Amino acid sequence: MQLETFNLTKRFGAFTALDGVSLTVRPGSVQALLGENGAGKSTLVKCIVGYYRADDGAVMVDGREREIHSPAAARDLGIGMVYQHFTVVPGMTVAENLLLARGHLKALIDWKAARAELDAFMASAPFRLDPDATPLDLSAGEKQKLEILKQLFLRPKLLILDEPTSVLTPREADEVLCALRERAHAGDCSIVLITHKFREVTAYADDVSVLRRGQLVASMPVAQSTPQQLAAAMVGEARGAVKTLQREPRAEGEARLGIHALQVRGDRGEPAVRRLDLVVRAGEIVGVAGVSGNGQRELMEALSGQRAREGGEVRVDGQPFHATRRENRVLKVRGLPEEPLRNACVGELSVAHNIALRSFDEAPASRWGWMRWRAVRRRAQALIGDYGVKTQGPGAAIRSLSGGNVQRAVLARELSDDARLLLVSNPVFGLDFAAVAEIHARLTAARNAGAAVLLVSEDLDELLMLADRIVVMSEGRIVHETDAAQAERQVLGSFMGGRAHAAQEAA
C-alpha cells in the first residue's frame, strides 16, 4: 500500500497541532517518524487511522483520496495501528484477544474453525504465543508482541507502530523489528515506525521523516541521513546546539555507595530485591539495566527512604545510611526519581518553593527560624536561568510546567550544592530530544565533578551512552556486571530476559 497525506492540518482551538503535512509512505517500505514531544507525530497518525478528523487536507491510499472517519473505517481499508499503551483485554486468552481485534464477531463462534485459523496464523507469524495464555500470564514484552500479532492477524496493508520497543529487551526489539522489516520488504505491508531511537532508524527503516512544531521539516532515505542531521532537524537551528556529553577520563574513586545483602519486599509482600550487593564509586555512573518489574523500582525506593528494608546494609561514605533528611544533607545524597512531579515535587507549590524544599530551613533561605522569601525567590530565579527552566516565573505552580522543565527544576535543586551521590531513575522517560540531551549532559557533568551516580534505566541505549559500568537486575538480583565500554548488547539482553540467569541456576 502507498499512503500519502496532502496538506493535512489539525487544530485544537487556537492551537495548530498539524500544519499542512504532506508525507509519502512507499509500498513495501519502513518509514520512520521522528520528532520531539508535541511535534505532531501522534496527531498525524491518529488523523490517518480516523481517531481524529483533520480540519484540512486529505489522506490518499494507493492514489485515491479516502474519507477515514473512524478506526473501524481505517481497519476496513487495511490500515492498522499498534498504540504505545496496551489495549489487550486482561481476562481474555491470547486467542480471544486475537479474534476480538476483528471488531466484527458473530454472536456464536465456531471455536473448532477459529482455533484452526489461529493455529495456521501462528505457524506463519514472526513470533509465537500460547493461545490459551491470558495477558496476566505474559511479560511486558509478550504483551507488546500480542498487540502486534493482533494487527498482523488482520493482514494489514499498512501498519503504524508507536514506540513498539519501549518495553522489549534488546533481543526482543531486534526480533520484532527485523521480522516486521522482512514483511514489509516482502511486499506484505508498509510500515510507519514512530521511535526516538536513532539506532532503530538506521538499522531497520528505509525512509525517515521529521516533524517539528506540527510541520514536516525533513524527509529522506535513511541512507542519506545521519543522526546528527536528524537531531538538528528535530530541534531546529533557532534553538542552537543541544548540550553534548563530554566524558572525562577518571581514575577509580573511593567507594561512595555500598550496598550489602539488601532485601526489600514488593507492594504485595513478595521478595523484590534479594540479597543484593553493589558498590558505586566516586566519579562513575553505574547503570542498572533490566526489564521493568525486576526489582529496580523497589531498590531505588529503599535507597531513597520511600520503602522499608527487610534486611541488609546500606553505607554512604562508609557511614550507615537510612535516607533521613539529615543524612541526605550531611552526606550530600540527592535524587532524581521516576515521575518527579509525583515523587519529588509538591504540584500546587511554586517553582521557587519546590527548589527550596531541601534548603528552606538553612541560611540564606532562613534566619532565626523565619523564612526569607526574597532570598528563596532570588536563588530560584538564578537556578531557573542556569538550568534553562521554561516557566512564567518562580511563582508559577510547578505542575504547570512541561515534563522536561519539571525535570530541569528538580535537577537544579538536586545539583546546586555539589551532590556527592545521585540516585537517578528513568530520568528522561517521555521527554523530548532537547530535554534528554540537557539532562544527560548534566548527569555527565556531575560524574565528571566526582559525584557517584546510580542510574536505573529501561533504555539500554541510554545506559550504554552514559554509564561507566553496567549491572543487570533480573528477579531482584544482579546477574551480570560489565564495563560499559566492553558491553555487548545481545549479552546484556540475554541477562535482562532472564535466560542467562536461569541457565546459571540450573548449573
Beta strands, then each sheet from edge to edge (+ up, - down):
strand 1: 3-12
strand 2: 15-25
strand 3: 30-34
strand 4: 56-61
strand 5: 64-66
strand 6: 79-82
strand 7: 158-162
strand 8: 190-194
strand 9: 207-212
strand 10: 215-221
strand 11: 255-265
strand 12: 271-281
strand 13: 285-289
strand 14: 311-316
strand 15: 319-320
strand 16: 333-336
strand 17: 366-367
strand 18: 370-371
strand 19: 421-425
strand 20: 452-456
strand 21: 469-474
strand 22: 477-483
sheet 1: 2+ 1- 4+ 5-
sheet 2: 6+ 7+ 8+ 3+ 9+ 10-
sheet 3: 12+ 11- 14+ 15-
sheet 4: 16+ 19+ 20+ 13+ 21+ 22-
sheet 5: 17+ 18-
end
